[in-house]
Amino acid sequence: MSGAPWPNFLFDKFYKYDQKAGMEKIDRLSTLMTRFRLSARLAPLGEATLVATPPGAAFPGQVILGARPVQTDVPEADILLSASVDWGGDANPLFLALPERMVHDLSKDEGTRQLLSLIDTEIRSRRCGAESVIGRLVEVLLVRILRGQIEAGSIETGLLAGLSDPRLSRSIVAIHDAPERLWTNDDLAQVAGLSLSRFVELFQLRVGETPGAYLRRWRLTLASQDLALGERVERVAHRYGFRSAEGFSRAFRRQFGQPPRSLRLSEPVGARDGAA
């Protein structure tokens, strides 16, 4: 497929334009959310990686998210929500892309304030099924936070920065949605609507690695999930574009530090609750 024109039906899949709104319609998150089983549980403030504070006279309402427990100056009695998020494994690109501290301002986000109010009601009521309801609502909260960060373009480097770029996001979503395709930089540059040189330069600048490196890491992450479900190494290698099981095994060992056969019928690399 190297050097072939970008097929219109595939272009339409990854890049849709809403003429009425004048905006690109690209789902930047669904594939990532589907591939990794996110979960959340209420946690003490010192263990919480997600903290929400209500708006008040002394403190602005905000949601703070991080890969590790986050710190806040807000008194614990005033905390609206403190939870620990499990990203479905340390190999989740969203988890790897999290900055030390991500802050979402609630002052202009009525929808998220209403969602937090509903979570608070469930926490206080402790009715039947409250724990499950809270977990689901926190997942919705995470989507809203990530969506807001992507739309605001507030992250400088990493996956979220790449997804914030209206050009790069097309190529990243294409990689996520069709990892089995034999992508070349030329293909991905066409999807992004950029020249090859500009695409490679901008991708490395915003995402922090080359397109080929990101594609390879994504494929191997998915491969680890498939192997954990008991699929054969040869089949998985072929699915994700490797010419031989030997080449796949070498790449897999470089990324994860163990051979792919060790993962069959075991837990995916970096996973805590398995993959969806």
C-alpha positions as CSV (number, residue, x, y, z in Angstrom):
1,M,0.0,0.0,0.0
2,S,3.0,2.2,0.1
3,G,2.6,5.2,-2.2
4,A,-1.0,4.4,-3.1
5,P,-3.5,7.2,-3.3
6,W,-5.6,7.7,-0.1
7,P,-8.9,5.8,-0.9
8,N,-11.9,8.1,-0.5
9,F,-13.9,5.6,1.5
10,L,-11.1,5.3,4.1
11,F,-10.6,9.0,4.1
12,D,-14.3,9.5,4.8
13,K,-14.0,7.0,7.7
14,F,-11.3,9.0,9.5
15,Y,-12.1,12.6,8.4
16,K,-15.7,13.9,8.1
17,Y,-16.5,17.5,7.7
18,D,-19.7,19.1,9.0
19,Q,-20.5,21.7,6.4
20,K,-23.2,23.3,8.5
21,A,-21.0,23.7,11.6
22,G,-17.8,24.1,9.7
23,M,-16.0,21.7,12.0
24,E,-14.2,18.4,11.7
25,K,-16.2,15.5,13.1
26,I,-13.6,13.1,14.5
27,D,-14.0,10.8,17.5
28,R,-10.7,11.1,19.1
29,L,-11.4,9.0,22.2
30,S,-13.9,6.1,21.6
31,T,-11.4,3.5,20.3
32,L,-9.0,4.2,23.3
33,M,-11.9,4.0,25.7
34,T,-13.1,0.7,24.2
35,R,-9.8,-1.0,24.1
36,F,-9.0,-0.3,27.8
37,R,-11.4,-1.1,30.6
38,L,-11.5,2.0,32.8
39,S,-12.8,1.9,36.3
40,A,-12.8,4.2,39.3
41,R,-13.5,3.8,43.0
42,L,-13.8,6.3,45.8
43,A,-10.5,6.8,47.6
44,P,-9.0,8.8,50.5
45,L,-7.6,12.2,49.5
46,G,-4.0,11.0,49.8
47,E,-4.6,8.1,47.3
48,A,-6.9,9.9,44.9
49,T,-5.8,10.5,41.3
50,L,-9.0,12.4,40.6
51,V,-10.2,15.2,42.9
52,A,-13.1,17.6,42.4
53,T,-13.8,20.7,44.3
54,P,-17.0,22.7,44.3
55,P,-17.0,26.4,43.4
56,G,-16.9,28.7,46.4
57,A,-15.8,32.0,47.7
58,A,-12.3,30.8,48.5
59,F,-11.6,28.2,45.8
60,P,-12.7,28.0,42.2
61,G,-14.5,24.8,41.2
62,Q,-12.2,22.5,39.4
63,V,-11.4,18.8,38.7
64,I,-7.8,17.8,39.1
65,L,-6.5,14.6,37.4
66,G,-3.1,13.0,37.4
67,A,-1.3,9.7,36.8
68,R,-0.3,9.7,40.5
69,P,-2.2,11.0,43.6
70,V,-2.9,14.7,43.2
71,Q,-2.4,17.4,45.7
72,T,-4.8,20.3,46.5
73,D,-4.9,23.2,48.9
74,V,-8.6,22.8,49.4
75,P,-9.6,21.5,52.8
76,E,-10.6,17.9,52.8
77,A,-14.0,18.8,54.2
78,D,-14.7,20.9,51.1
79,I,-13.7,18.1,48.6
80,L,-16.6,17.1,46.4
81,L,-15.1,13.9,45.0
82,S,-11.9,12.0,45.5
83,A,-11.4,8.8,43.5
84,S,-8.7,6.5,42.3
85,V,-8.8,5.8,38.5
86,D,-7.7,2.5,37.0
87,W,-6.9,3.1,33.3
88,G,-7.0,-0.6,32.4
89,G,-3.3,-1.0,32.5
90,D,-0.1,1.2,32.5
91,A,0.2,0.6,28.7
92,N,-3.0,2.7,28.0
93,P,-1.8,5.6,25.9
94,L,-4.2,7.9,27.7
95,F,-2.6,7.0,31.0
96,L,0.9,7.4,29.6
97,A,-0.1,10.9,28.2
98,L,-1.3,12.2,31.5
99,P,0.7,15.2,32.9
100,E,1.6,15.4,36.5
101,R,-1.4,17.6,37.1
102,M,-4.3,18.3,34.8
103,V,-6.8,20.9,35.9
104,H,-10.3,21.3,34.4
105,D,-12.0,24.6,35.2
106,L,-15.7,24.1,36.2
107,S,-16.6,27.8,36.1
108,K,-17.8,27.6,32.4
109,D,-18.8,24.0,32.3
110,E,-22.3,23.6,33.5
111,G,-22.7,20.1,32.2
112,T,-19.8,18.8,34.3
113,R,-21.0,20.7,37.3
114,Q,-24.4,18.9,37.0
115,L,-22.6,15.6,36.6
116,L,-20.6,16.2,39.8
117,S,-23.8,17.1,41.5
118,L,-25.3,13.8,40.5
119,I,-22.2,11.9,41.7
120,D,-22.4,13.8,45.0
121,T,-26.0,12.8,45.4
122,E,-25.1,9.1,44.9
123,I,-22.2,9.3,47.4
124,R,-24.4,10.8,50.0
125,S,-27.4,8.6,49.5
126,R,-25.6,5.3,49.5
127,R,-28.6,3.6,47.9
128,C,-28.6,0.1,46.3
129,G,-26.1,0.0,43.5
130,A,-24.5,3.3,44.4
131,E,-21.0,2.1,44.0
132,S,-21.6,0.9,40.4
133,V,-23.5,4.1,39.5
134,I,-20.6,6.2,40.9
135,G,-18.1,4.2,38.9
136,R,-20.0,4.7,35.7
137,L,-20.5,8.4,36.3
138,V,-16.8,8.9,37.1
139,E,-16.0,7.3,33.7
140,V,-18.3,9.8,32.0
141,L,-16.5,12.6,34.0
142,L,-13.2,11.3,32.7
143,V,-14.4,11.5,29.1
144,R,-15.6,15.1,29.7
145,I,-12.3,16.1,31.2
146,L,-10.2,14.5,28.4
147,R,-12.5,16.0,25.8
148,G,-12.2,19.4,27.3
149,Q,-8.4,19.2,27.5
150,I,-8.2,18.1,23.8
151,E,-10.5,20.8,22.6
152,A,-8.7,23.5,24.6
153,G,-5.3,22.3,23.4
154,S,-3.8,22.9,26.8
155,I,-1.3,20.0,26.8
156,E,2.0,20.9,25.0
157,T,3.5,17.4,24.3
158,G,2.2,13.8,24.1
159,L,-0.8,12.0,22.8
160,L,-3.3,14.5,24.1
161,A,-1.3,17.3,22.4
162,G,-1.4,15.4,19.1
163,L,-5.2,14.7,19.4
164,S,-5.6,18.5,20.0
165,D,-4.1,19.3,16.6
166,P,-6.9,19.1,14.0
167,R,-4.5,17.8,11.4
168,L,-2.5,15.3,13.5
169,S,-5.6,14.0,15.2
170,R,-6.8,12.6,11.8
171,S,-3.7,10.5,11.4
172,I,-3.7,9.4,15.1
173,V,-7.3,8.3,14.9
174,A,-6.6,6.4,11.7
175,I,-3.8,4.5,13.5
176,H,-6.0,3.7,16.4
177,D,-8.9,2.6,14.3
178,A,-7.0,0.6,11.7
179,P,-3.8,-0.7,13.3
180,E,-3.7,-3.6,10.9
181,R,-3.3,-1.4,7.9
182,L,0.2,-1.2,6.4
183,W,0.5,2.5,7.1
184,T,3.4,4.5,5.7
185,N,4.3,8.1,6.6
186,D,3.0,9.1,3.2
187,D,-0.4,7.6,3.9
188,L,-0.6,9.3,7.3
189,A,0.5,12.6,5.9
190,Q,-2.3,12.4,3.3
191,V,-4.8,11.7,6.1
192,A,-3.4,14.7,8.0
193,G,-3.5,16.9,4.9
194,L,0.2,17.8,5.3
195,S,3.3,17.4,3.2
196,L,5.4,14.4,4.3
197,S,8.2,16.5,5.8
198,R,5.9,18.8,7.7
199,F,3.8,15.9,8.9
200,V,6.8,14.0,10.4
201,E,8.2,17.2,11.9
202,L,4.9,18.2,13.5
203,F,4.1,14.7,14.7
204,Q,7.4,14.4,16.5
205,L,7.1,17.9,17.9
206,R,3.6,17.5,19.3
207,V,3.4,13.8,20.2
208,G,7.0,13.4,21.2
209,E,7.9,10.4,19.0
210,T,7.9,9.6,15.3
211,P,4.8,8.4,13.6
212,G,6.4,5.0,13.0
213,A,7.4,4.6,16.7
214,Y,3.8,5.5,17.9
215,L,2.3,3.1,15.4
216,R,4.6,0.3,16.5
217,R,3.9,0.9,20.2
218,W,0.1,1.0,19.6
219,R,0.3,-2.3,17.6
220,L,2.4,-4.0,20.2
221,T,0.0,-2.8,23.0
222,L,-2.9,-4.3,21.2
223,A,-1.0,-7.4,20.5
224,S,-0.3,-7.9,24.2
225,Q,-4.1,-7.9,24.8
226,D,-4.7,-10.4,22.0
227,L,-2.0,-12.7,23.3
228,A,-3.4,-12.6,26.8
229,L,-6.7,-14.0,25.3
230,G,-4.8,-17.0,24.1
231,E,-4.3,-16.1,20.4
232,R,-1.3,-17.6,18.6
233,V,1.8,-15.5,18.2
234,E,2.0,-16.0,14.5
235,R,-1.6,-14.9,14.0
236,V,-1.2,-11.8,16.1
237,A,2.1,-10.9,14.4
238,H,0.4,-11.1,11.0
239,R,-2.6,-9.1,12.1
240,Y,-0.5,-6.1,13.1
241,G,1.7,-6.0,10.0
242,F,4.8,-7.9,11.0
243,R,6.4,-10.0,8.3
244,S,7.4,-12.8,10.6
245,A,6.8,-14.1,14.1
246,E,10.5,-13.7,14.8
247,G,10.5,-10.0,13.9
248,F,7.4,-9.5,16.0
249,S,9.0,-11.3,18.9
250,R,12.1,-9.1,18.8
251,A,10.0,-5.9,18.7
252,F,7.7,-7.2,21.5
253,R,10.7,-8.0,23.7
254,R,12.3,-4.6,23.1
255,Q,9.0,-2.9,24.2
256,F,7.9,-5.1,27.1
257,G,11.1,-6.9,28.2
258,Q,9.6,-10.4,27.8
259,P,8.8,-12.7,24.9
260,P,5.2,-12.7,23.5
261,R,4.7,-16.4,24.2
262,S,4.9,-15.6,28.0
263,L,1.7,-13.6,27.7
264,R,-0.6,-16.2,26.2
265,L,-3.4,-16.9,28.6
266,S,-2.0,-14.4,31.1
267,E,-2.6,-10.8,31.9
268,P,-1.6,-8.1,29.2
269,V,1.5,-6.2,29.9
270,G,0.8,-3.3,32.2
271,A,-2.8,-4.4,32.7
272,R,-4.5,-4.5,36.1
273,D,-8.0,-5.5,35.1
274,G,-7.5,-6.9,31.7
275,A,-8.5,-5.5,28.3
276,A,-11.9,-5.0,26.9
